[in-house]
Amino acid sequence: MVSCRKIRRNSLLILLLLIASTLLFASPVLAKSRRPISDIEVRQKKMDCYADVESGLWGPQCKSSMIAKENCALRCLSPTCYEFVYESDPLEEGEKDFVRSQEFKYCMHKLSLGESLEGIRGSFDY
């Protein structure tokens, strides 16, 4: 027969494992790897965002045009960086903005490292 002491010890062990796994995997602050986000990770996340936009998760306005889809995918990819780089002047039909695209990637890189967003604007002006 199993003793109460053994049950308590096992229950405590399970509880501690649950808490540890929650801290490691659920908390974005503690789970940060402090490594830069890779281009492959960005591409995969952006593809996931495009799928979410196509499924209607971001609302019908995001499916109204190709540029609306792009703006919504960028917002999905990184709301903070979208707000910082594009919010005041979203992409327009036919626009290719290499400078802001580089600023957006740089912003995501800095966020993945937990760094300040200071110095992003103007970093890629030629």
N, CA, C and O atoms as a Tinker XYZ file with bonds, in Angstrom:
   504  protein
     1  N      0.831000   -1.171000    0.000000    73     2
     2  CA     0.000000    0.000000    0.000000    64     1     3
     3  C      0.889000    1.252000    0.000000    63     2     4     5
     4  O      1.939000    1.282000    0.642000    81     3
     5  N      0.449000    2.278000   -0.728000    73     3     6
     6  CA     1.218000    3.509000   -0.866000    64     5     7
     7  C      0.974000    4.403000    0.344000    63     6     8     9
     8  O     -0.165000    4.604000    0.767000    81     7
     9  N      2.051000    4.931000    0.885000    73     7    10
    10  CA     1.915000    5.786000    2.060000    64     9    11
    11  C      1.530000    7.202000    1.653000    63    10    12    13
    12  O      1.769000    7.631000    0.525000    81    11
    13  N      0.934000    7.910000    2.594000    73    11    14
    14  CA     0.554000    9.317000    2.377000    64    13    15
    15  C      1.789000   10.175000    2.117000    63    14    16    17
    16  O      1.746000   11.111000    1.319000    81    15
    17  N      2.864000    9.858000    2.780000    73    15    18
    18  CA     4.104000   10.621000    2.611000    64    17    19
    19  C      4.617000   10.498000    1.166000    63    18    20    21
    20  O      5.064000   11.482000    0.576000    81    19
    21  N      4.549000    9.300000    0.614000    73    19    22
    22  CA     5.005000    9.070000   -0.753000    64    21    23
    23  C      4.091000    9.792000   -1.751000    63    22    24    25
    24  O      4.573000   10.345000   -2.740000    81    23
    25  N      2.795000    9.790000   -1.502000    73    23    26
    26  CA     1.836000   10.486000   -2.374000    64    25    27
    27  C      2.104000   11.987000   -2.338000    63    26    28    29
    28  O      2.126000   12.638000   -3.382000    81    27
    29  N      2.306000   12.533000   -1.153000    73    27    30
    30  CA     2.601000   13.962000   -1.029000    64    29    31
    31  C      3.889000   14.327000   -1.758000    63    30    32    33
    32  O      3.952000   15.333000   -2.465000    81    31
    33  N      4.907000   13.503000   -1.578000    73    31    34
    34  CA     6.188000   13.771000   -2.225000    64    33    35
    35  C      6.044000   13.734000   -3.749000    63    34    36    37
    36  O      6.582000   14.598000   -4.440000    81    35
    37  N      5.334000   12.757000   -4.270000    73    35    38
    38  CA     5.120000   12.664000   -5.713000    64    37    39
    39  C      4.267000   13.827000   -6.217000    63    38    40    41
    40  O      4.528000   14.363000   -7.294000    81    39
    41  N      3.268000   14.214000   -5.460000    73    39    42
    42  CA     2.423000   15.344000   -5.855000    64    41    43
    43  C      3.225000   16.636000   -5.872000    63    42    44    45
    44  O      3.070000   17.462000   -6.772000    81    43
    45  N      4.077000   16.805000   -4.879000    73    43    46
    46  CA     4.924000   17.993000   -4.821000    64    45    47
    47  C      5.901000   18.010000   -5.997000    63    46    48    49
    48  O      6.134000   19.061000   -6.594000    81    47
    49  N      6.464000   16.868000   -6.329000    73    47    50
    50  CA     7.378000   16.770000   -7.456000    64    49    51
    51  C      6.670000   17.127000   -8.767000    63    50    52    53
    52  O      7.226000   17.859000   -9.587000    81    51
    53  N      5.473000   16.629000   -8.969000    73    51    54
    54  CA     4.689000   16.942000  -10.170000    64    53    55
    55  C      4.373000   18.430000  -10.217000    63    54    56    57
    56  O      4.485000   19.054000  -11.272000    81    55
    57  N      3.984000   18.998000   -9.097000    73    55    58
    58  CA     3.676000   20.425000   -9.039000    64    57    59
    59  C      4.908000   21.259000   -9.395000    63    58    60    61
    60  O      4.804000   22.217000  -10.160000    81    59
    61  N      6.061000   20.907000   -8.851000    73    59    62
    62  CA     7.288000   21.628000   -9.160000    64    61    63
    63  C      7.655000   21.506000  -10.642000    63    62    64    65
    64  O      8.109000   22.479000  -11.243000    81    63
    65  N      7.466000   20.342000  -11.228000    73    63    66
    66  CA     7.734000   20.166000  -12.653000    64    65    67
    67  C      6.791000   21.006000  -13.502000    63    66    68    69
    68  O      7.213000   21.581000  -14.505000    81    67
    69  N      5.538000   21.084000  -13.121000    73    67    70
    70  CA     4.572000   21.912000  -13.849000    64    69    71
    71  C      4.950000   23.387000  -13.777000    63    70    72    73
    72  O      4.897000   24.099000  -14.781000    81    71
    73  N      5.325000   23.835000  -12.603000    73    71    74
    74  CA     5.723000   25.235000  -12.436000    64    73    75
    75  C      6.974000   25.531000  -13.261000    63    74    76    77
    76  O      7.044000   26.556000  -13.939000    81    75
    77  N      7.947000   24.647000  -13.204000    73    75    78
    78  CA     9.189000   24.858000  -13.957000    64    77    79
    79  C      8.926000   24.888000  -15.455000    63    78    80    81
    80  O      9.464000   25.742000  -16.160000    81    79
    81  N      8.107000   23.971000  -15.948000    73    79    82
    82  CA     7.829000   23.959000  -17.387000    64    81    83
    83  C      7.045000   25.194000  -17.807000    63    82    84    85
    84  O      7.250000   25.711000  -18.905000    81    83
    85  N      6.151000   25.673000  -16.950000    73    83    86
    86  CA     5.411000   26.898000  -17.260000    64    85    87
    87  C      6.349000   28.085000  -17.347000    63    86    88    89
    88  O      6.228000   28.907000  -18.255000    81    87
    89  N      7.280000   28.184000  -16.417000    73    87    90
    90  CA     8.234000   29.289000  -16.430000    64    89    91
    91  C      9.151000   29.227000  -17.646000    63    90    92    93
    92  O      9.478000   30.260000  -18.229000    81    91
    93  N      9.562000   28.033000  -18.026000    73    91    94
    94  CA    10.488000   27.898000  -19.137000    64    93    95
    95  C      9.834000   28.083000  -20.495000    63    94    96    97
    96  O     10.431000   28.672000  -21.396000    81    95
    97  N      8.608000   27.582000  -20.651000    73    95    98
    98  CA     8.009000   27.561000  -21.983000    64    97    99
    99  C      6.882000   28.561000  -22.190000    63    98   100   101
   100  O      6.594000   28.910000  -23.334000    81    99
   101  N      6.248000   29.027000  -21.158000    73    99   102
   102  CA     5.099000   29.915000  -21.331000    64   101   103
   103  C      5.450000   31.378000  -21.134000    63   102   104   105
   104  O      4.764000   32.247000  -21.671000    81   103
   105  N      6.467000   31.665000  -20.403000    73   103   106
   106  CA     6.811000   33.053000  -20.128000    64   105   107
   107  C      7.755000   33.593000  -21.191000    63   106   108   109
   108  O      8.900000   33.149000  -21.279000    81   107
   109  N      7.292000   34.552000  -22.008000    73   107   110
   110  CA     8.169000   35.078000  -23.038000    64   109   111
   111  C      9.390000   35.792000  -22.475000    63   110   112   113
   112  O     10.435000   35.834000  -23.124000    81   111
   113  N      9.273000   36.345000  -21.295000    73   111   114
   114  CA    10.406000   37.056000  -20.712000    64   113   115
   115  C     11.490000   36.069000  -20.299000    63   114   116   117
   116  O     12.668000   36.280000  -20.588000    81   115
   117  N     11.101000   34.998000  -19.627000    73   115   118
   118  CA    12.090000   34.043000  -19.151000    64   117   119
   119  C     12.526000   33.081000  -20.242000    63   118   120   121
   120  O     13.628000   32.535000  -20.176000    81   119
   121  N     11.681000   32.863000  -21.248000    73   119   122
   122  CA    12.005000   31.906000  -22.293000    64   121   123
   123  C     12.847000   32.521000  -23.410000    63   122   124   125
   124  O     13.262000   31.804000  -24.321000    81   123
   125  N     13.106000   33.808000  -23.364000    73   123   126
   126  CA    13.910000   34.445000  -24.415000    64   125   127
   127  C     15.265000   33.768000  -24.486000    63   126   128   129
   128  O     15.927000   33.538000  -23.474000    81   127
   129  N     15.647000   33.462000  -25.694000    73   127   130
   130  CA    16.911000   32.771000  -25.875000    64   129   131
   131  C     18.076000   33.743000  -25.983000    63   130   132   133
   132  O     19.233000   33.328000  -25.906000    81   131
   133  N     17.795000   35.010000  -26.157000    73   131   134
   134  CA    18.819000   36.034000  -26.301000    64   133   135
   135  C     19.707000   35.743000  -27.512000    63   134   136   137
   136  O     20.909000   36.005000  -27.490000    81   135
   137  N     19.103000   35.203000  -28.557000    73   135   138
   138  CA    19.807000   35.014000  -29.810000    64   137   139
   139  C     18.992000   35.697000  -30.894000    63   138   140   141
   140  O     17.769000   35.788000  -30.784000    81   139
   141  N     19.642000   36.169000  -31.923000    73   139   142
   142  CA    18.899000   36.864000  -32.974000    64   141   143
   143  C     17.962000   35.913000  -33.708000    63   142   144   145
   144  O     18.259000   34.733000  -33.891000    81   143
   145  N     16.829000   36.457000  -34.121000    73   143   146
   146  CA    15.887000   35.668000  -34.895000    64   145   147
   147  C     16.490000   35.444000  -36.277000    63   146   148   149
   148  O     17.029000   36.370000  -36.882000    81   147
   149  N     16.398000   34.224000  -36.769000    73   147   150
   150  CA    17.006000   33.908000  -38.060000    64   149   151
   151  C     16.064000   34.266000  -39.211000    63   150   152   153
   152  O     14.856000   34.401000  -39.018000    81   151
   153  N     16.633000   34.416000  -40.403000    73   151   154
   154  CA    15.820000   34.683000  -41.588000    64   153   155
   155  C     14.833000   33.551000  -41.835000    63   154   156   157
   156  O     13.708000   33.792000  -42.273000    81   155
   157  N     15.240000   32.332000  -41.562000    73   155   158
   158  CA    14.353000   31.173000  -41.750000    64   157   159
   159  C     13.166000   31.269000  -40.793000    63   158   160   161
   160  O     12.029000   31.012000  -41.189000    81   159
   161  N     13.424000   31.637000  -39.532000    73   159   162
   162  CA    12.341000   31.795000  -38.564000    64   161   163
   163  C     11.388000   32.910000  -38.977000    63   162   164   165
   164  O     10.172000   32.778000  -38.839000    81   163
   165  N     11.942000   34.005000  -39.482000    73   163   166
   166  CA    11.111000   35.128000  -39.935000    64   165   167
   167  C     10.229000   34.680000  -41.099000    63   166   168   169
   168  O      9.027000   34.945000  -41.111000    81   167
   169  N     10.836000   33.996000  -42.085000    73   167   170
   170  CA    10.062000   33.521000  -43.238000    64   169   171
   171  C      8.948000   32.575000  -42.818000    63   170   172   173
   172  O      7.824000   32.679000  -43.309000    81   171
   173  N      9.259000   31.643000  -41.902000    73   171   174
   174  CA     8.243000   30.685000  -41.457000    64   173   175
   175  C      7.109000   31.389000  -40.724000    63   174   176   177
   176  O      5.935000   31.096000  -40.950000    81   175
   177  N      7.470000   32.316000  -39.848000    73   175   178
   178  CA     6.449000   33.050000  -39.104000    64   177   179
   179  C      5.606000   33.903000  -40.051000    63   178   180   181
   180  O      4.396000   34.029000  -39.862000    81   179
   181  N      6.240000   34.487000  -41.070000    73   179   182
   182  CA     5.493000   35.302000  -42.028000    64   181   183
   183  C      4.534000   34.427000  -42.835000    63   182   184   185
   184  O      3.412000   34.846000  -43.119000    81   183
   185  N      4.958000   33.224000  -43.205000    73   183   186
   186  CA     4.068000   32.294000  -43.916000    64   185   187
   187  C      2.872000   31.928000  -43.029000    63   186   188   189
   188  O      1.743000   31.824000  -43.510000    81   187
   189  N      3.127000   31.735000  -41.748000    73   187   190
   190  CA     2.037000   31.459000  -40.805000    64   189   191
   191  C      1.085000   32.654000  -40.739000    63   190   192   193
   192  O     -0.131000   32.481000  -40.659000    81   191
   193  N      1.638000   33.854000  -40.773000    73   191   194
   194  CA     0.811000   35.068000  -40.743000    64   193   195
   195  C     -0.043000   35.184000  -42.000000    63   194   196   197
   196  O     -1.223000   35.526000  -41.925000    81   195
   197  N      0.564000   34.894000  -43.168000    73   195   198
   198  CA    -0.205000   34.915000  -44.415000    64   197   199
   199  C     -1.364000   33.918000  -44.343000    63   198   200   201
   200  O     -2.469000   34.214000  -44.799000    81   199
   201  N     -1.113000   32.749000  -43.775000    73   199   202
   202  CA    -2.167000   31.742000  -43.636000    64   201   203
   203  C     -3.282000   32.260000  -42.721000    63   202   204   205
   204  O     -4.463000   32.056000  -43.002000    81   203
   205  N     -2.904000   32.927000  -41.632000    73   203   206
   206  CA    -3.912000   33.496000  -40.719000    64   205   207
   207  C     -4.739000   34.576000  -41.416000    63   206   208   209
   208  O     -5.953000   34.657000  -41.227000    81   207
   209  N     -4.073000   35.404000  -42.221000    73   207   210
   210  CA    -4.782000   36.452000  -42.963000    64   209   211
   211  C     -5.743000   35.819000  -43.956000    63   210   212   213
   212  O     -6.900000   36.229000  -44.050000    81   211
   213  N     -5.269000   34.819000  -44.698000    73   211   214
   214  CA    -6.106000   34.135000  -45.690000    64   213   215
   215  C     -7.316000   33.455000  -45.051000    63   214   216   217
   216  O     -8.391000   33.393000  -45.648000    81   215
   217  N     -7.131000   32.949000  -43.842000    73   215   218
   218  CA    -8.235000   32.259000  -43.162000    64   217   219
   219  C     -9.275000   33.230000  -42.618000    63   218   220   221
   220  O    -10.336000   32.808000  -42.156000    81   219
   221  N     -8.981000   34.521000  -42.668000    73   219   222
   222  CA    -9.926000   35.520000  -42.178000    64   221   223
   223  C     -9.720000   35.907000  -40.734000    63   222   224   225
   224  O    -10.484000   36.703000  -40.188000    81   223
   225  N     -8.696000   35.355000  -40.108000    73   223   226
   226  CA    -8.425000   35.622000  -38.699000    64   225   227
   227  C     -8.171000   37.098000  -38.418000    63   226   228   229
   228  O     -8.454000   37.574000  -37.318000    81   227
   229  N     -7.640000   37.830000  -39.402000    73   227   230
   230  CA    -7.326000   39.240000  -39.237000    64   229   231
   231  C     -8.427000   40.152000  -39.783000    63   230   232   233
   232  O     -8.262000   41.371000  -39.820000    81   231
   233  N     -9.520000   39.578000  -40.197000    73   231   234
   234  CA   -10.663000   40.364000  -40.670000    64   233   235
   235  C    -10.676000   40.530000  -42.178000    63   234   236   237
   236  O     -9.654000   40.352000  -42.840000    81   235
   237  N    -11.836000   40.871000  -42.716000    73   235   238
   238  CA   -11.981000   40.988000  -44.169000    64   237   239
   239  C    -11.159000   42.119000  -44.781000    63   238   240   241
   240  O    -10.775000   42.032000  -45.948000    81   239
   241  N    -10.884000   43.170000  -44.027000    73   239   242
   242  CA   -10.099000   44.279000  -44.568000    64   241   243
   243  C     -8.695000   43.830000  -44.954000    63   242   244   245
   244  O     -8.067000   44.443000  -45.817000    81   243
   245  N     -8.200000   42.773000  -44.330000    73   243   246
   246  CA    -6.856000   42.279000  -44.628000    64   245   247
   247  C     -6.819000   41.449000  -45.909000    63   246   248   249
   248  O     -5.741000   41.129000  -46.411000    81   247
   249  N     -7.977000   41.103000  -46.433000    73   247   250
   250  CA    -8.030000   40.329000  -47.665000    64   249   251
   251  C     -8.490000   41.185000  -48.844000    63   250   252   253
   252  O     -8.699000   40.668000  -49.941000    81   251
   253  N     -8.648000   42.487000  -48.625000    73   251   254
   254  CA    -9.210000   43.359000  -49.655000    64   253   255
   255  C     -8.258000   43.627000  -50.817000    63   254   256   257
   256  O     -8.716000   43.947000  -51.913000    81   255
   257  N     -6.950000   43.507000  -50.610000    73   255   258
   258  CA    -5.964000   43.712000  -51.674000    64   257   259
   259  C     -4.656000   43.055000  -51.259000    63   258   260   261
   260  O     -4.479000   42.659000  -50.107000    81   259
   261  N     -3.750000   42.949000  -52.215000    73   259   262
   262  CA    -2.441000   42.358000  -51.914000    64   261   263
   263  C     -1.675000   43.208000  -50.894000    63   262   264   265
   264  O     -1.008000   42.669000  -50.011000    81   263
   265  N     -1.772000   44.520000  -51.017000    73   263   266
   266  CA    -1.022000   45.381000  -50.093000    64   265   267
   267  C     -1.659000   45.363000  -48.701000    63   266   268   269
   268  O     -0.956000   45.464000  -47.696000    81   267
   269  N     -2.991000   45.233000  -48.642000    73   267   270
   270  CA    -3.653000   45.099000  -47.341000    64   269   271
   271  C     -3.203000   43.811000  -46.666000    63   270   272   273
   272  O     -2.965000   43.781000  -45.459000    81   271
   273  N     -3.089000   42.745000  -47.458000    73   271   274
   274  CA    -2.617000   41.463000  -46.936000    64   273   275
   275  C     -1.186000   41.602000  -46.412000    63   274   276   277
   276  O     -0.853000   41.076000  -45.351000    81   275
   277  N     -0.347000   42.313000  -47.166000    73   275   278
   278  CA     1.049000   42.502000  -46.748000    64   277   279
   279  C      1.136000   43.298000  -45.448000    63   278   280   281
   280  O      1.880000   42.925000  -44.541000    81   279
   281  N      0.379000   44.390000  -45.352000    73   279   282
   282  CA     0.390000   45.190000  -44.122000    64   281   283
   283  C     -0.093000   44.366000  -42.937000    63   282   284   285
   284  O      0.482000   44.450000  -41.852000    81   283
   285  N     -1.139000   43.572000  -43.128000    73   283   286
   286  CA    -1.646000   42.740000  -42.032000    64   285   287
   287  C     -0.637000   41.649000  -41.655000    63   286   288   289
   288  O     -0.465000   41.341000  -40.475000    81   287
   289  N      0.023000   41.068000  -42.653000    73   287   290
   290  CA     1.029000   40.038000  -42.364000    64   289   291
   291  C      2.202000   40.634000  -41.591000    63   290   292   293
   292  O      2.734000   39.999000  -40.681000    81   291
   293  N      2.602000   41.845000  -41.951000    73   291   294
   294  CA     3.681000   42.506000  -41.215000    64   293   295
   295  C      3.264000   42.815000  -39.780000    63   294   296   297
   296  O      4.057000   42.666000  -38.850000    81   295
   297  N      2.017000   43.247000  -39.607000    73   295   298
   298  CA     1.505000   43.530000  -38.259000    64   297   299
   299  C      1.464000   42.239000  -37.437000    63   298   300   301
   300  O      1.806000   42.234000  -36.255000    81   299
   301  N      1.042000   41.147000  -38.077000    73   299   302
   302  CA     1.004000   39.838000  -37.420000    64   301   303
   303  C      2.412000   39.385000  -37.035000    63   302   304   305
   304  O      2.630000   38.864000  -35.941000    81   303
   305  N      3.356000   39.589000  -37.940000    73   303   306
   306  CA     4.733000   39.157000  -37.732000    64   305   307
   307  C      5.350000   39.810000  -36.503000    63   306   308   309
   308  O      6.017000   39.150000  -35.707000    81   307
   309  N      5.123000   41.105000  -36.357000    73   307   310
   310  CA     5.612000   41.819000  -35.179000    64   309   311
   311  C      4.809000   43.099000  -34.996000    63   310   312   313
   312  O      5.115000   44.118000  -35.614000    81   311
   313  N      3.778000   43.052000  -34.148000    73   311   314
   314  CA     2.978000   44.255000  -33.921000    64   313   315
   315  C      3.823000   45.449000  -33.470000    63   314   316   317
   316  O      3.570000   46.578000  -33.890000    81   315
   317  N      4.802000   45.211000  -32.636000    73   315   318
   318  CA     5.658000   46.287000  -32.134000    64   317   319
   319  C      6.455000   46.919000  -33.269000    63   318   320   321
   320  O      6.505000   48.143000  -33.391000    81   319
   321  N      7.077000   46.085000  -34.097000    73   319   322
   322  CA     7.887000   46.613000  -35.193000    64   321   323
   323  C      7.010000   47.246000  -36.266000    63   322   324   325
   324  O      7.398000   48.245000  -36.872000    81   323
   325  N      5.820000   46.668000  -36.510000    73   323   326
   326  CA     4.919000   47.280000  -37.485000    64   325   327
   327  C      4.541000   48.688000  -37.031000    63   326   328   329
   328  O      4.576000   49.639000  -37.812000    81   327
   329  N      4.182000   48.800000  -35.759000    73   327   330
   330  CA     3.810000   50.113000  -35.216000    64   329   331
   331  C      4.983000   51.080000  -35.335000    63   330   332   333
   332  O      4.799000   52.241000  -35.701000    81   331
   333  N      6.156000   50.616000  -35.036000    73   331   334
   334  CA     7.350000   51.455000  -35.042000    64   333   335
   335  C      7.727000   51.902000  -36.454000    63   334   336   337
   336  O      8.111000   53.055000  -36.649000    81   335
   337  N      7.624000   51.005000  -37.443000    73   335   338
   338  CA     8.125000   51.287000  -38.785000    64   337   339
   339  C      7.036000   51.724000  -39.766000    63   338   340   341
   340  O      7.252000   52.645000  -40.555000    81   339
   341  N      5.859000   51.069000  -39.727000    73   339   342
   342  CA     4.857000   51.276000  -40.771000    64   341   343
   343  C      3.558000   51.947000  -40.335000    63   342   344   345
   344  O      2.837000   52.471000  -41.183000    81   343
   345  N      3.240000   51.949000  -39.061000    73   343   346
   346  CA     1.922000   52.393000  -38.596000    64   345   347
   347  C      1.546000   53.789000  -39.116000    63   346   348   349
   348  O      0.418000   53.993000  -39.565000    81   347
   349  N      2.453000   54.722000  -39.063000    73   347   350
   350  CA     2.130000   56.096000  -39.465000    64   349   351
   351  C      2.063000   56.261000  -40.982000    63   350   352   353
   352  O      1.484000   57.229000  -41.476000    81   351
   353  N      2.652000   55.321000  -41.724000    73   351   354
   354  CA     2.658000   55.402000  -43.189000    64   353   355
   355  C      2.678000   53.982000  -43.772000    63   354   356   357
   356  O      3.723000   53.513000  -44.222000    81   355
   357  N      1.505000   53.286000  -43.766000    73   355   358
   358  CA     1.464000   51.903000  -44.257000    64   357   359
   359  C      1.894000   51.811000  -45.724000    63   358   360   361
   360  O      1.832000   52.786000  -46.473000    81   359
   361  N      2.325000   50.629000  -46.100000    73   359   362
   362  CA     2.676000   50.393000  -47.496000    64   361   363
   363  C      1.474000   50.678000  -48.385000    63   362   364   365
   364  O      0.331000   50.437000  -47.998000    81   363
   365  N      1.744000   51.194000  -49.579000    73   363   366
   366  CA     0.688000   51.488000  -50.547000    64   365   367
   367  C      0.856000   50.579000  -51.752000    63   366   368   369
   368  O      1.925000   50.007000  -51.963000    81   367
   369  N     -0.219000   50.447000  -52.553000    73   367   370
   370  CA    -0.191000   49.586000  -53.734000    64   369   371
   371  C      1.022000   49.892000  -54.593000    63   370   372   373
   372  O      1.284000   51.045000  -54.934000    81   371
   373  N      1.759000   48.844000  -54.937000    73   371   374
   374  CA     2.909000   48.981000  -55.814000    64   373   375
   375  C      4.177000   49.476000  -55.149000    63   374   376   377
   376  O      5.228000   49.529000  -55.788000    81   375
   377  N      4.102000   49.835000  -53.888000    73   375   378
   378  CA     5.266000   50.387000  -53.201000    64   377   379
   379  C      6.225000   49.275000  -52.768000    63   378   380   381
   380  O      5.811000   48.267000  -52.195000    81   379
   381  N      7.488000   49.476000  -53.048000    73   379   382
   382  CA     8.564000   48.619000  -52.550000    64   381   383
   383  C      9.467000   49.525000  -51.742000    63   382   384   385
   384  O     10.141000   50.387000  -52.306000    81   383
   385  N      9.493000   49.350000  -50.448000    73   383   386
   386  CA    10.266000   50.226000  -49.580000    64   385   387
   387  C     11.384000   49.415000  -48.931000    63   386   388   389
   388  O     11.215000   48.855000  -47.849000    81   387
   389  N     12.526000   49.365000  -49.611000    73   387   390
   390  CA    13.656000   48.581000  -49.141000    64   389   391
   391  C     14.166000   49.072000  -47.789000    63   390   392   393
   392  O     14.504000   48.267000  -46.922000    81   391
   393  N     14.220000   50.381000  -47.611000    73   391   394
   394  CA    14.754000   50.950000  -46.377000    64   393   395
   395  C     13.897000   50.535000  -45.188000    63   394   396   397
   396  O     14.420000   50.048000  -44.186000    81   395
   397  N     12.594000   50.724000  -45.293000    73   395   398
   398  CA    11.727000   50.358000  -44.158000    64   397   399
   399  C     11.694000   48.841000  -43.952000    63   398   400   401
   400  O     11.550000   48.372000  -42.823000    81   399
   401  N     11.826000   48.086000  -45.024000    73   399   402
   402  CA    11.890000   46.627000  -44.888000    64   401   403
   403  C     13.105000   46.223000  -44.052000    63   402   404   405
   404  O     13.009000   45.351000  -43.188000    81   403
   405  N     14.237000   46.856000  -44.314000    73   403   406
   406  CA    15.443000   46.586000  -43.529000    64   405   407
   407  C     15.282000   47.047000  -42.084000    63   406   408   409
   408  O     15.746000   46.374000  -41.163000    81   407
   409  N     14.628000   48.190000  -41.879000    73   407   410
   410  CA    14.374000   48.668000  -40.514000    64   409   411
   411  C     13.477000   47.691000  -39.756000    63   410   412   413
   412  O     13.682000   47.441000  -38.568000    81   411
   413  N     12.487000   47.145000  -40.452000    73   411   414
   414  CA    11.581000   46.181000  -39.824000    64   413   415
   415  C     12.353000   44.933000  -39.389000    63   414   416   417
   416  O     12.192000   44.461000  -38.263000    81   415
   417  N     13.182000   44.406000  -40.274000    73   415   418
   418  CA    13.993000   43.222000  -39.928000    64   417   419
   419  C     14.942000   43.521000  -38.765000    63   418   420   421
   420  O     15.116000   42.700000  -37.864000    81   419
   421  N     15.545000   44.697000  -38.797000    73   419   422
   422  CA    16.454000   45.101000  -37.727000    64   421   423
   423  C     15.705000   45.219000  -36.406000    63   422   424   425
   424  O     16.217000   44.834000  -35.354000    81   423
   425  N     14.493000   45.753000  -36.469000    73   423   426
   426  CA    13.646000   45.866000  -35.282000    64   425   427
   427  C     13.367000   44.476000  -34.697000    63   426   428   429
   428  O     13.494000   44.267000  -33.491000    81   427
   429  N     12.986000   43.531000  -35.563000    73   427   430
   430  CA    12.714000   42.166000  -35.084000    64   429   431
   431  C     13.965000   41.547000  -34.465000    63   430   432   433
   432  O     13.891000   40.859000  -33.447000    81   431
   433  N     15.096000   41.798000  -35.083000    73   431   434
   434  CA    16.365000   41.293000  -34.568000    64   433   435
   435  C     16.624000   41.850000  -33.156000    63   434   436   437
   436  O     16.959000   41.105000  -32.235000    81   435
   437  N     16.464000   43.165000  -33.009000    73   435   438
   438  CA    16.708000   43.789000  -31.711000    64   437   439
   439  C     15.719000   43.283000  -30.658000    63   438   440   441
   440  O     16.099000   43.043000  -29.512000    81   439
   441  N     14.449000   43.123000  -31.049000    73   439   442
   442  CA    13.461000   42.604000  -30.106000    64   441   443
   443  C     13.814000   41.191000  -29.659000    63   442   444   445
   444  O     13.670000   40.854000  -28.484000    81   443
   445  N     14.276000   40.363000  -30.593000    73   443   446
   446  CA    14.615000   38.977000  -30.243000    64   445   447
   447  C     15.767000   38.916000  -29.248000    63   446   448   449
   448  O     15.911000   37.942000  -28.508000    81   447
   449  N     16.583000   39.962000  -29.238000    73   447   450
   450  CA    17.702000   40.021000  -28.288000    64   449   451
   451  C     17.347000   40.774000  -27.015000    63   450   452   453
   452  O     18.158000   40.879000  -26.095000    81   451
   453  N     16.110000   41.303000  -26.972000    73   451   454
   454  CA    15.683000   42.056000  -25.807000    64   453   455
   455  C     16.300000   43.441000  -25.739000    63   454   456   457
   456  O     16.379000   44.037000  -24.665000    81   455
   457  N     16.735000   43.954000  -26.878000    73   455   458
   458  CA    17.393000   45.258000  -26.911000    64   457   459
   459  C     16.392000   46.387000  -27.133000    63   458   460   461
   460  O     15.244000   46.153000  -27.511000    81   459
   461  N     16.838000   47.589000  -26.894000    73   459   462
   462  CA    16.055000   48.797000  -27.120000    64   461   463
   463  C     15.856000   49.002000  -28.626000    63   462   464   465
   464  O     16.696000   48.603000  -29.432000    81   463
   465  N     14.742000   49.624000  -28.987000    73   463   466
   466  CA    14.469000   49.916000  -30.385000    64   465   467
   467  C     15.072000   51.247000  -30.823000    63   466   468   469
   468  O     14.868000   51.695000  -31.951000    81   467
   469  N     15.798000   51.856000  -29.935000    73   467   470
   470  CA    16.441000   53.132000  -30.250000    64   469   471
   471  C     17.437000   52.943000  -31.398000    63   470   472   473
   472  O     18.161000   51.949000  -31.454000    81   471
   473  N     17.456000   53.903000  -32.295000    73   471   474
   474  CA    18.436000   53.889000  -33.371000    64   473   475
   475  C     18.024000   53.104000  -34.608000    63   474   476   477
   476  O     18.820000   52.958000  -35.535000    81   475
   477  N     16.808000   52.603000  -34.639000    73   475   478
   478  CA    16.366000   51.842000  -35.809000    64   477   479
   479  C     16.060000   52.751000  -36.975000    63   478   480   481
   480  O     16.544000   52.538000  -38.086000    81   479
   481  N     15.241000   53.781000  -36.716000    73   479   482
   482  CA    14.885000   54.718000  -37.795000    64   481   483
   483  C     16.128000   55.423000  -38.291000    63   482   484   485
   484  O     16.922000   55.953000  -37.513000    81   483
   485  N     16.276000   55.417000  -39.585000    73   483   486
   486  CA    17.411000   56.087000  -40.189000    64   485   487
   487  C     18.665000   55.226000  -40.290000    63   486   488   489
   488  O     19.664000   55.658000  -40.866000    81   487
   489  N     18.626000   54.030000  -39.746000    73   487   490
   490  CA    19.807000   53.166000  -39.785000    64   489   491
   491  C     20.169000   52.721000  -41.192000    63   490   492   493
   492  O     21.328000   52.429000  -41.487000    81   491
   493  N     19.151000   52.672000  -42.067000    73   491   494
   494  CA    19.376000   52.147000  -43.404000    64   493   495
   495  C     19.158000   53.198000  -44.494000    63   494   496   497
   496  O     19.038000   52.850000  -45.668000    81   495
   497  N     19.107000   54.459000  -44.123000    73   495   498
   498  CA    18.985000   55.522000  -45.115000    64   497   499
   499  C     20.295000   55.635000  -45.876000    63   498   500   501
   500  O     21.375000   55.663000  -45.286000    81   499
   501  N     20.181000   55.697000  -47.163000    73   499   502
   502  CA    21.393000   55.777000  -48.008000    64   501   503
   503  C     21.498000   57.146000  -48.616000    63   502   504
   504  O     22.441000   57.421000  -49.358000    81   503
